[in-house]
Amino acid sequence: MKNYYDFKEGVVKDDFGFMAPRLAIVLGYFGLFCEANQLPCKITSMFTDRVDIRKHTTHIEGRAFDASVRGWNYTNIQNCIDYMNHNVGALGAVSKSDGIKRVVVFHKGTAEHFHFQVSPL
């Protein structure tokens, strides 16, 4: 059986048990997108009480995960954002920075990545 998900060193797979059920749906759609487009699916951060408090509280609450975009091009990134928002965008959380509800945010910088998040119930 093929393992579709890869994990950055330090990501604790047991943390899946602390994931909000709504986030599991988002993770599933992300995996489907990666599989269909033959893209790497590497989870770099999940639920944890071990993250720096400056990170999004959604991680601490089990409502977020981050994923690497290494090996992706800009079109892949934009297509993923569109796919995720079309299919599970209603589950997204409202951003504290601009008040817009999103299920995925692309962060540029030294470690470009996706931040996936869901709203609390």
N, C-alpha and C positions, 0 to 999 in steps of 0.2 A: 504494500500500500504506500502510495506517495505521500510525503509530508509537505503540504502546501505552504505552511507557515514556517518562517525562520525567526529566531529570537536573538536579539543583541545580548551579549554577555551581561549578566546582572539582572535580566528580566526573569522573574520567578514565575514559572508556568503555573504553580499552585495559585497564583493571584487570579487566575481565571474564575475561581470560586467566589471571589469578591466582586466580580464584574456585575454591574446592573444588567438585568435581562434585556433591556432595550439596547444596550451597547453590544450585546452578543449578536443581535440582529444586524447591527451596523458592521460588525466584524465579519459576519457571514457574507454580506453583500460586497465588502471590500475583497474578501478572498475570491468570490466569484468573478469580480472584475479582473483581478490579477491573473486568475487561471485562464479566463477567456482571452486575455490579451498577452499571455505568456510573459508576465512581468514578475519580478521578484516581490515577495510579500514578507517583508522583514519588520516585525514589531520591535520597536526600540524602547518603549515605555508603556506601562499599564498602571493598574491600581497599585498604589503603594503608600504606606505611611513613611516610606523611606525617601521620598522625593523632597527636594529643596522646597521649602514653603513658598518661595517666590514663584514656583511653577503654578499652573492652573489648579485651583482647588478641585476641579472636576476629576483629576487623577486621584486625589486623596479620597474622594467620595465614590470611586469605582465607576465613574461615568465618562472616562476618557482613555484613549490609548494613542500613542504616536507610532508612525510608521515611516521608514526610510524611503526615499525616492531615488536612491542610488541605482543607476542603470536605466532610469526613466528619462524620456525627453519631455519638452514642454507640452507637446500635443498629448502624450500619455497622461501627464499631470492634469491638464485641463479637461480631458475626456473623463478621467476618474472623478473629478469634482462635479462635473455635470451629471454623470451617472449616479453618484451617491446622492446628490441633492434631489434628483428626479425620483429615485426609488425610496429613499429613507430620510429625505430632508425634513419631513414633519417631526422626526424624532430629535432634531438638533436642539442645541442649547443657545440661549441668547448670549452674545458676546458682551463682556463687560466694557470693552473698549469702544464699541460703536453701536451697541443695542440691536444688532442684526442677528436673526436666528440662523444658525448654520449647523450642519452635521460634520463638516470638514473645513479646515483652514490649512492653507499651504503657507508654511513659514520659510522664508528665504534666509540666507545667512551662511555661517560656516558649516552648519549641518542642516541642509535643507531637508524638510520632512513635512508630513501631514500630521495635523492634530485633529483627531476625531473626537466628538463630544456629543452627549445626549442630555436632554433636559431632565430635571428631576420630575418625579410624578406629581 
